[in-house]
């Protein structure tokens, strides 16, 4: 079927949800350590760097290619907290992958489904290292190859093979749909998994009469440093983070599982529902968030650079406010407040109080209303202390007025 000469080399880029391997290191501008990786070609098309994210705190949960996200946000002034929620098992230690590859070669599948560029390349590299490269290449040449997206197609073609179909929306369900449309009863179908087994899609193939084999070129495993993940859980639960980015569905599960071990999964999910924005690279990653009742922001193109742009746009549109007060213009940029030529950074509590007052400039907010919006203030005495801390932190304490027996207001 694909009788032309094999080519070597890699595709132009990686799937956003399955990135290139990381090189351990430490990023100088993150609150916690990060793994450094190569550049993201998509993020290279972003707007020029600048302090547009000054005052914002962003969490990065990815392991591989995390530096693409970190560098983009740090260059724009954000503080980044990095704690991988999952990591990929080293391929050289994956005897299961080699065993599955031998099984695929032995069964000579009629159809091979390729879901990610990174996974396909890793599969080829592992087969070559095990002395199975030529046998796998012949197996692929004889099969009908269906790919999930353009990057998977690029990886297949870079390896010297042709594909016979591509999903229109880069979803695994649509890819399997293409396979089913051609009929699979009595046929052998090999599926390259992307980090975890998609049981529903595999059952669709089996229900249609196919004999299904799977191969997992990479497997998600627990992070090596779970203490960092615990600190991230605490920061998100306390709403000390503005955005949490996710580039894989297992990372969502990893973060929630870590929170559950700490007895904090409920408060973590509550924070992601209200107060902290979740950002997902695509619909596959977004699915477990939606199952939790969390509605993430998501780019139209399921790529890392597009995710970065979406986060920047969200924060600059929703996280920057300006109010003309009776004393002059008050500008809030994340946690940074500028007034009268002075710039201060507010802690989470005072920032939450100021946000509540700025939501209705000049209106008197009752004590009951403010107590509802400030979960840390459990009674009226705690509320008074929160107002006092806000006044002390602001460049001018007269920006917040007390309305006797009624509540507080912004002085406009």
C-alpha positions in Angstrom: 0.0 0.0 0.0 2.7 2.5 1.0 5.6 1.1 -1.1 7.7 4.3 -1.3 11.0 4.6 0.6 10.9 5.3 4.3 11.9 8.8 5.4 13.5 9.7 8.7 13.0 12.7 10.9 10.2 14.2 13.0 7.1 16.1 12.1 6.9 19.8 12.2 5.4 20.0 15.7 3.9 18.0 18.5 0.3 17.6 19.6 -0.6 20.2 22.2 -1.9 17.5 24.5 1.2 15.3 24.0 4.3 17.4 23.9 8.0 16.7 23.4 10.1 15.1 26.2 11.4 17.4 28.8 15.0 18.1 30.0 15.0 18.5 33.8 16.1 22.0 34.9 15.0 25.0 36.9 13.4 28.0 35.5 14.7 31.2 37.2 11.3 33.0 37.3 8.9 30.4 38.6 7.8 30.1 42.2 8.7 26.3 42.0 10.9 24.3 39.7 10.2 23.6 36.1 11.4 21.2 33.4 12.9 23.1 30.4 12.0 22.1 26.9 12.3 23.3 23.3 10.4 26.2 21.9 6.8 26.1 20.8 6.4 27.1 17.2 2.8 28.2 17.8 3.7 30.5 20.7 6.4 32.1 18.6 3.5 33.9 16.8 2.3 35.5 19.9 2.2 39.3 20.4 5.4 41.0 21.7 6.3 40.4 25.3 5.6 43.0 27.9 4.3 43.3 31.5 0.6 42.8 30.4 0.3 40.0 33.1 2.0 41.8 35.9 0.0 41.2 39.1 -1.4 37.8 37.9 -0.4 34.4 39.2 -0.8 31.4 36.8 -0.4 27.7 37.6 1.1 25.2 35.1 0.3 21.6 35.6 2.0 20.1 32.6 5.3 18.1 32.7 6.6 18.0 29.1 7.0 21.3 27.3 6.0 23.2 30.5 8.7 25.8 29.7 6.7 26.9 26.6 3.9 28.0 28.9 6.2 29.3 31.7 8.4 31.4 29.5 5.4 33.0 27.7 3.7 34.0 30.9 6.9 35.1 32.7 7.9 37.3 29.8 4.6 39.1 30.2 5.1 39.7 33.9 3.1 36.9 35.5 4.2 34.9 38.5 4.1 31.2 37.6 3.6 28.2 39.9 4.7 25.0 38.3 3.7 21.6 39.7 3.3 18.7 37.2 0.1 16.8 38.0 1.3 13.8 36.0 4.4 12.8 34.1 5.2 10.3 31.4 7.0 7.1 32.2 10.5 6.8 30.5 10.2 4.9 27.3 13.4 2.9 27.9 11.7 1.4 31.0 8.5 0.5 29.2 8.6 -3.3 28.5 4.9 -3.2 28.0 5.3 -1.0 24.9 7.8 -3.4 23.4 5.5 -6.4 24.1 2.5 -4.6 22.5 4.6 -3.7 19.5 5.5 -7.3 19.0 1.8 -8.2 19.2 0.9 -5.6 16.6 3.6 -6.9 14.2 2.5 -10.5 14.7 -1.2 -9.8 14.1 -0.6 -7.7 10.9 -3.5 -5.3 11.5 -5.8 -4.2 8.7 -6.1 -0.7 10.2 -3.8 1.4 12.4 -5.2 4.4 14.2 -2.6 7.2 15.1 -3.8 9.7 17.7 -0.8 11.9 18.4 2.4 12.9 16.6 4.5 12.6 19.7 3.1 9.2 20.5 3.7 7.9 17.0 7.3 9.1 16.9 7.9 7.7 20.3 6.5 4.4 19.2 8.8 4.3 16.1 11.9 5.3 18.2 11.1 2.6 20.8 10.7 0.0 18.1 14.0 1.0 16.5 15.8 0.7 19.8 14.4 -2.8 20.4 15.4 -3.9 16.9 11.8 -4.0 15.7 11.9 -0.9 13.5 11.9 -2.6 10.1 9.2 -5.1 11.1 7.0 -2.3 12.4 7.6 -0.2 9.2 6.4 -3.2 7.0 3.4 -3.7 9.2 2.4 0.0 8.9 3.0 -0.1 5.1 0.5 -3.0 4.8 -2.2 -1.3 6.9 -4.7 1.4 6.3 -3.6 4.3 8.6 -6.2 6.7 10.0 -4.9 9.8 11.8 -6.6 12.1 14.4 -5.1 15.4 13.3 -2.7 17.2 11.0 0.3 16.8 13.4 -0.3 13.1 13.6 -0.5 13.0 9.8 2.8 14.9 9.6 4.5 12.4 11.9 3.2 9.4 9.9 4.4 10.9 6.6 7.7 12.0 8.0 8.3 8.3 8.9 7.7 7.4 5.3 4.1 6.2 5.4 0.8 7.4 3.9 -2.5 7.8 5.7 -5.9 7.1 4.3 -8.0 9.5 6.4 -8.0 12.3 9.0 -10.6 13.4 11.5 -12.1 16.8 10.7 -12.1 18.0 14.3 -9.1 16.2 15.8 -11.2 14.2 18.2 -10.6 10.5 18.9 -14.3 9.8 18.5 -14.3 11.2 15.0 -11.2 9.2 14.1 -12.8 6.0 15.2 -15.9 7.0 13.3 -13.8 7.1 10.1 -12.6 3.6 10.8 -16.2 2.4 11.4 -17.5 4.0 8.2 -15.3 1.6 6.2 -16.5 -1.4 8.1 -14.4 -3.4 10.6 -16.3 -6.7 11.1 -13.7 -9.4 11.1 -10.8 -7.0 10.8 -7.9 -6.3 13.1 -7.5 -2.7 14.3 -4.5 -1.4 16.2 -5.0 1.8 18.1 -2.1 4.1 19.3 -3.3 5.4 22.7 -2.5 8.9 23.9 -1.6 8.5 27.6 -4.6 6.6 28.7 -7.1 4.0 27.4 -10.2 5.5 25.8 -12.5 2.7 26.8 -15.6 4.1 25.1 -13.9 4.4 21.7 -12.3 0.9 21.9 -15.7 -0.6 22.7 -17.2 1.0 19.6 -14.7 -0.9 17.5 -15.3 -4.2 19.3 -19.1 -3.8 19.1 -18.7 -3.4 15.4 -16.9 -6.7 15.1 -13.3 -5.6 15.1 -10.4 -7.4 16.9 -8.7 -4.5 18.8 -5.1 -4.2 19.8 -3.7 -1.2 21.6 -0.2 0.3 22.0 0.6 3.0 24.5 3.9 4.8 23.5 3.7 6.9 26.6 1.9 6.3 30.0 0.9 8.8 32.6 2.3 8.1 36.0 2.4 10.0 39.3 4.8 13.0 39.6 8.2 12.5 41.2 7.7 15.5 43.6 4.2 15.4 45.1 5.0 18.0 47.7 4.9 20.7 45.0 1.6 19.4 43.8 0.3 19.6 47.4 1.4 23.3 47.6 -0.4 24.0 44.3 -3.6 22.4 45.5 -3.5 24.6 48.6 -2.8 27.7 46.5 -5.7 27.0 44.2 -8.1 26.1 47.0 -7.2 29.4 48.7 -7.9 31.2 45.4 -4.3 32.5 45.4 -4.0 31.7 41.7 -5.8 33.4 38.9 -5.6 30.7 36.2 -4.7 27.0 36.2 -3.6 25.6 32.8 -4.2 22.0 31.8 -2.7 20.4 28.6 -3.9 16.8 29.3 -7.0 15.2 30.8 -4.9 13.0 33.2 -3.4 16.3 34.6 -7.0 17.2 35.7 -7.4 13.8 37.4 -3.9 14.1 38.9 -4.7 17.4 40.5 -8.0 16.4 41.9 -6.6 13.1 43.2 -3.8 14.9 45.0 -6.4 17.2 46.5 -8.5 14.2 47.6 -5.5 12.7 49.4 -5.2 16.0 51.3 -9.0 16.1 52.0 -9.2 19.2 49.9 -10.9 18.0 46.7 -14.2 19.7 47.5 -12.6 23.2 48.2 -10.4 22.7 45.1 -13.3 22.1 42.8 -15.3 25.0 44.4 -12.4 27.3 43.7 -12.2 26.2 40.1 -15.9 26.8 39.7 -15.7 30.3 41.2 -12.7 32.4 41.8 -10.0 30.5 39.8 -10.2 30.1 36.1 -9.3 26.7 34.5 -7.8 26.8 31.0 -7.8 23.7 28.9 -5.9 23.2 25.7 -8.8 21.4 24.0 -12.0 19.4 24.4 -10.3 16.2 25.4 -8.6 18.0 28.3 -11.8 20.0 29.1 -14.0 16.9 29.5 -13.0 15.9 33.1 -13.3 19.5 34.1 -16.8 19.7 32.7 -17.7 16.5 34.5 -16.7 18.3 37.7 -19.0 21.3 36.9 -16.0 23.5 36.0 -16.3 25.5 32.8 -12.8 26.1 31.4 -11.7 28.7 28.9 -10.4 27.0 25.8 -8.8 28.2 22.5 -10.4 27.5 19.1 -7.2 25.9 17.9 -6.1 23.1 20.2 -2.4 24.2 20.3 -0.1 25.4 23.1 0.4 28.9 21.5 -3.4 29.3 21.2 -3.8 28.3 24.8 -1.3 31.0 25.8 -3.1 33.6 23.8 -6.5 32.6 25.3 -5.1 33.0 28.9 -3.5 36.4 28.1 -6.8 37.6 26.6 -8.9 36.4 29.4 -6.7 38.0 32.1 -6.3 41.3 30.3 -10.0 41.6 29.6 -11.4 40.3 32.9 -8.5 41.0 35.3 -7.9 44.7 34.6 -10.3 47.3 36.1 -10.3 51.0 36.4 -12.7 53.1 38.5 -12.8 56.9 38.7 -13.1 57.6 42.5 -13.7 60.8 44.2 -10.0 61.0 45.0 -8.7 60.1 41.5 -8.4 57.1 39.1 -8.0 53.6 40.7 -6.5 50.9 38.5 -6.4 47.3 39.4 -4.2 44.9 37.4 -4.5 41.4 38.9 -3.1 41.9 42.4 -1.4 45.2 41.6 -3.2 48.4 42.5 -2.1 51.8 41.1 -3.4 55.1 42.6 -2.0 58.6 42.8 1.3 57.5 41.3 1.8 54.7 43.8 1.7 51.0 43.0 1.1 48.3 45.7 0.5 44.6 45.5 -2.4 43.3 47.5 -2.7 40.0 49.4 -5.5 37.7 48.4 -7.9 38.8 51.2 -7.7 42.6 50.6 -7.8 41.9 46.8 -11.0 40.0 47.2 -12.5 42.7 49.4 -11.6 45.4 46.8 -13.0 43.3 44.0 -16.3 43.1 45.8 -16.4 46.9 46.3 -15.4 47.6 42.7 -18.2 45.3 41.4 -20.7 48.1 42.2 -18.7 51.3 42.5 -20.2 53.7 45.0 -22.9 51.3 46.1 -23.1 50.4 49.7 -22.4 46.7 50.2 -24.0 45.2 53.3 -22.1 43.3 55.8 -24.1 40.2 54.9 -23.2 40.6 51.2 -19.5 41.0 51.9 -19.5 38.0 54.3 -20.9 35.9 51.5 -18.2 37.0 49.0 -15.3 36.6 51.5 -15.3 33.0 52.7 -12.4 33.6 55.0 -14.4 36.2 57.0 -16.5 34.0 59.2 -18.1 36.8 61.3 -18.5 40.6 61.4 -15.4 41.1 63.5 -13.4 39.2 60.8 -15.0 41.4 58.2 -14.0 44.6 60.0 -10.5 43.3 60.2 -10.5 42.5 56.5 -11.6 46.1 55.7 -8.9 47.4 58.0 -6.2 45.4 56.2 -7.5 46.6 52.9 -7.4 50.3 54.0 -3.8 49.8 55.3 -2.7 48.2 52.1 -4.2 50.8 49.7 -2.2 54.0 48.8 -5.0 56.0 50.3 -7.1 54.5 53.1 -9.9 57.0 52.3 -10.7 55.0 49.1 -13.0 52.8 51.3 -15.8 54.4 53.3 -17.8 53.1 56.2 -21.5 53.6 56.1 -22.7 53.4 59.6 -25.0 50.4 60.4 -25.2 49.6 56.6 -21.8 48.4 55.3 -19.0 49.7 53.2 -18.6 51.4 49.8 -15.9 52.6 47.4 -15.5 56.3 47.6 -16.6 57.5 44.2 
